[in-house]
Amino acid sequence: DSRPVEVHRYDVIPYQTDANNLSPQLGIAWQAGRGWVVRAAYTTTFSQIPPVTYQQIRLNPPHVLYVMVPDPDLADPLRGVDVRPDARYSPTWLSPDLCTPYAHMYSLSFERRLAASSMLRLNYIGSRSIKLLNAYTMNRAEPVPGLPLTTGNLDIRRPDPRYYDTRTIVNGGIAYFDAAQAQYDLPLWRGLLVSAAYTFSKAIDQGPDFATTAAARDIISMRSQWQYDSFGDKKGLSNFDSTHSLLWNYSYDLPAPRASSRWVRVLAGGWQIAGSHMWKKGTPLTLYIGSDAPGFGNVDGGGGDRPHLLDPSILGRTVGHPDTAPLILSRERFAYIRPGEHAGSLGRGTFRKAPIWNWNASVARQFRLRSEWLLQWRAEAYNLSNTPQFDEPQRNLSSPAFGKITNTLNDGRVFQFGFRFAF
């Protein structure tokens, strides 16, 4: 992965070209007897450092001045702010030893053919992703003896008076994924085609996940509550973790009727019924405090603070229905950070969103008009069961709507009809 070069040399990338990556691939298959086949595979894969990551140094002086203004005058936001080229600013630095993230990926499967040439597979799938991109936000305001904790003296309480917040992009993340899967495949047998898979899995990380860029929203989501406790604060469930998942696909060609009438055979034969059904456990969600002010957050100059948990009995609960969400996430179960405390006690990803339940189905009929002309009529239904997929609740403890679910992520039942002519 070569080091980018800015053509005008305004910005200089500090890390070197990463040219020593080795990506082996290994696969083994063994006929174990009694119809069983054992397969194992391993590979190491490498990603790249994306442009959105390394281009953040464009926001550094002398060409750009990035300032932070606590409690601004809305009529004149820059009143009293020093905007000279050598003034205090908020820089983004790239680690000089930044390199490409990589992942060890491995699997083990047991296969056996059953009746009607169907196949049963028992799989283990795992990965360890190393050196994921992360952003450490430092130089935050700290408690200083003799100074009250207010948003007005944030800059006075920063350790380095030259800067506001500083961000350093490093290879500071590890992610873990392990899954056990049972899969059944029935090839076309008497017009029936079936495939079903159940997956039991767990995904955890230290803040960044597989797709992190350490830029934009990733910086906010990866920000630890207290700047000196980055790793201990952020390890938890990945934002895409779903413990249970069931996927079922089917297709059935209805047999032609044995009728004496030609028109009955034409109209009643050639129909196909198909469908796909998915059920997944909801993904994790994290609560936060929407204010850094005294009596709410830790007054360090930025967001990312989480509240204290007063009722541990609700940990791990699924908050997935508008009627029950406010009862689970009631305000009396939480508390704000008290002045002088560094962080709230609530962990990351400690609740779950609503599960996913989706069923799509179709009915189709194909007519042969001539030897090379085909006409297909097809009726499709999306979300056939009309099951709502509720959005996550309001996660901001300081919001009046905290704990309420006010939206859905899917549409209601949708029918679609169409004709297709092929020649």
C-alpha positions, 0 to 999 in steps of 0.5 A: 500500500503506497504512501500517498503524495500531495502534488503541491506538497502542501501536506506531507504524509508521515508514514512510509509505503507498506510493502511487506504484507504476506497473504497466504491462503491454505485449504484442506479437504479430507474424506473422513468416511461414512459420507463425511467431508471435513474442510479447513481454510485459512487466509490473511487479508489486508485492507488499505488506509482510505483517503478519508483517513489520511486527508484529514491532515488538510485541516491543519495550519497553515492553510486551514485553521480549525478552532473550537469555541465553547459557549459562543456568541451566536450573533458573533461566534468568533468574538474574542477568538484568536484566529492568527496563523499561530493561534491555538488550533485543533490538529489531526496527526497521522502516526509515523508508523501507520500501516494497513490493517489486516485480518486472520480469517479461518474456518472449519466445516463438516459436510455430509450428504443426506437423503435426496442428495441434500447436504448438511453443513456444520461450520465454524467461522472466525477472524481476528482483525489487527491494527484497525484504524483508531483516533485518540482524542487527547488534550482534553480539559482536566480537573485543576485544583482551585478551578471550578469545572465549567465550560467557560474555562475549558481551554485553561484546563487543557494540558497543552495550551497550544491546542484544543483537542488533538487527534492522532490516527493510529493502528489502535484497534482489534476486533474478534468474530466467532460463529457456529453455523448449521446449514441445510441445502436441498437441491432441486427435488420433485420441484422443491428447492430449499436452503436454510442456515442458522448462525450463532455468533459473537463480535466484539472490538475495542471501538473500531470495527471492520469498516472503520476509517478513523474519520468523520462520525467514526471519531465521535463513536470511538471517542472514549469517555476519559482520555487516559482510559481508551482501551479499558473504556471502549471494549464491547460488542460490535455495532453489527453483532447479532447473536442469533440469525436464521435465513430460509429460502425456498422455491417450489414448482407446482406439478402440472395437473393431470387433466384431460382438458388442454386449457386446464393444463395450460392455466394450472401448470407451470406455477412457481412459489418462492420465498425468503425469510430472515430473522435476526436478533437486534444489534447493540445500542449505546446510551449517551449524555447529550451534554458535557456541562457540569452536572451532566458530563465530565466537562472535558470539552467534548461528547461521548460521555455515558451515564451511570447505571443505577439498575443493573437488572436491565442490562442486556435487555432488548429495547425494541417496542414503542410500548415497552421501551420507555419502561426499560429506559426510564430516567430513574434507572440512570444518573448523570456524571457527578462533578469531578468524575471522569466517566459514567459506569454504563458500558458500550453496547449494553442494550439491543435494538428490535430484532429483524423479521422479514418475509418476502414471497413471490408467485410466478407463471411462465407461458411459452408463446412460441418456440423462442418467445416466453412471457412471465407473469410475476407477483411479489410481496415484500414484508409479507407478514407486515411486521414493523422493524422498529428503529432504535430508541432515543439514546440521549439521556438529556433529551425529553424523548429519551427512551422513546421509539418514534420511527420504523426502519422498514415499509409496510407490506408492499405488493408488486406485479409485473410481466416479462417478455423474452424472445 
